[in-house]
Amino acid sequence: MEKEITNKCESIMEEMGLSALDDKRKQEIMDKMVGLVCDRIILKLMGRISDVEVDEANEIMTSEDEDRQLEFLRIKMPDFNEILDEEINAVKAEILKDL
Amino acid sequence: MENKNESEIWEKDEALSKESKKTESPETFETNDDDLEKAKEIGNEEKQETIGKEVSEVRTETKEFDQFIEDVDRFNESFEISKTEKPKIFDRFKGLLSKKETADQRDYEKLSQDISKRVFEYGKVNPDILNNDSIKEFLEKAKEIANERADRVDKKIEGLNKQTAEEIEKVNKERPGLFDKISERFNKNGLEIVIALGLLAMLAAMPREALLDKIASGDVGMQINTLLSQLNLPQIHSFLPAKYANLALIASTAAVLRVAKSDFLTRNIKKYFGSNDLKEEVIQEEEKEPKETEDFDVSSREEVVEKKDTGESFNQVAGSAEHQETFKKYQEGELDSKGNEKVDDNDMNESFNQVAGSTEYQEAFKKYQEGELNSKENEKIDDNDMNESFNQVAGSAEYQEAFKKYQGGELDDEEKKEAGDDINESFNQVAGSAEYQEAFKKYQEGKLDNEEMKINKEELEMLNTLKEMIAKGEKVEVKYKKGLDWEFGWYVTDIKEKKGKRPSVSLKRFQGNDAKYINVDLSKIELAKKKY
């Protein structure tokens, strides 16, 4: 399955001029990009948590109540998709800049 | 036409090369050499060192280009030896690279990757090419180049990761542990997957038809194809491992309902990526579903479907401000609907049915028919030609028939079992049914009992180009989409256009002394010389 996924990622790698890479290496790069985008989104989220909400956020995230956790994330990031797009574009642009 | 077109392209390349030659300078080396001499003369050691380094780098680069040009020569010879059609692209690259002073390292890398891609494409038609020693050698070289480039991508990512880590450290000092907790939540609830999907979708732009073909040939099945076409990120399915297929279904259902994707995803992802208990809970909820589904008054919807423009109406209504208002009412439990007593926030099928069956929805629908819907929203939806195939199918009499059968429990049983695990069961039951598949097939073949099949902008452009080329008496070579692969060497002999049908194209291909003829839908071909 991994091979299939990486095969299908061909167009991304092509955009980066990496189409001749082997599948394993492509997957590694994809994984790294995902991790980076993920961290950047969480940082954005952190920026939206005010000082007075920190204790509540800690409590919610430590609890086992997944509904509350997801609700918290949803309220803090109603524009999740936009942020996702922004961060992906930013990472992509920074990688391709002067590559 | 081989060659009118190609010579035109080459002329353009030539012109571009000349242009860049003017700006980028063959004089670079001379100037650097002169500067180096001058620097030596005046004893400026620092400048001497810098310029010397630059000259040496440029010379190394030039050497690589020379080597590359030699390689391209050899590849072209190889193609001649193997008596296959010589890929003109090699000549084009050769032409560009010959002007080595205008090329830079990035061009070189990019071109090597492009060529390797083309080699693989030709390899599909003529597998012998891949056994050719020169080609093997070239592909190895292209791989090396890609690895070097990948190392630089890695370094870039590392650099960005370092910056991000510094920021994380900063927030950790201010709010210890919170970042990690949220991060863990992201991973556990599948948001990381969502991010991966977004990343893939954003980066993997591909032509609509290629995309639909790709999705249609996926593991999960064609039914998702049409659902995903509702989503602005339709590519996601093609990158998904089967175990995440439900995510695609969730996302696409959300899009069908025009619910904010983020809201929907965050509320539902946990069911699929969370604990087993939660999954069981979902299944139990689904088992309750048929009762609610029965409340969906399909007959009233069917009645209006007959009157409407099936290609657009649902989306027009669903995307309208009126529909959004209706949906809000539904969420707040204020919907004037006979089925609204059993509202379950997590059951998206139900919500659709509740909304679609309501008088508010009917009102919005009526407005759509009378052209009174919120025009801003309408424009937005008109632009999204990805909706077309789904709408054509979903609006058809065949689909309605399948949906009716679903309600009556008469759908194909085997397909029913497969769809049993999905949250949006009722749609999947319909979409996965033999009836729906038939409708979809008819859609693909342009035989759907429906209004005129529209063609998208890209297809229209291609159609016009084909007509122009044929009118000029040019030989029009196209590639034909056969399964997952493109077959080259097909020539257009005729274009058939009938009112109410999608245009089809007659193709001819030589096979030894014989020729093979086929008629295909426009979506199955692309110009062979289209840019890659």
Interface residues (C-beta under 8 A of the other chain):
Chain A: M1 E4 I5 K8 C9 S11 I12 E14 E15 M16 G17 L18 S19 A20 L21 D22 R25 I29 M30 K32 M33 V34 G35 L36 V37 C38 D39 R40 I41 I42 L43 L45 M46 I49 V54 A57 N58 M61 T62 E66 D67 Q69 L70 E71 L73 R74 M77 P78 D79 F80 N81 L84 D85 I88 N89 V91 K92 E94 I95 L99
Chain B: R106 E109 K110 S112 Q113 S116 K117 L139 A142 K143 I145 A146 N147 R149 A150 R152 V153 D154 K156 I157 L160 N161 T164 E167 I168 V171 R175 G177 L178 F179 K181 I182 S183 E184 R185 F186 N189 L191 E192 V194 I195 A196 G198 L199 L200 M202 L203 A204 A205 M206 K214 S238 F239 L240 P241 A242 A260 K261 S262 D263 L265 T266 R267 I269 K270 G274 L278
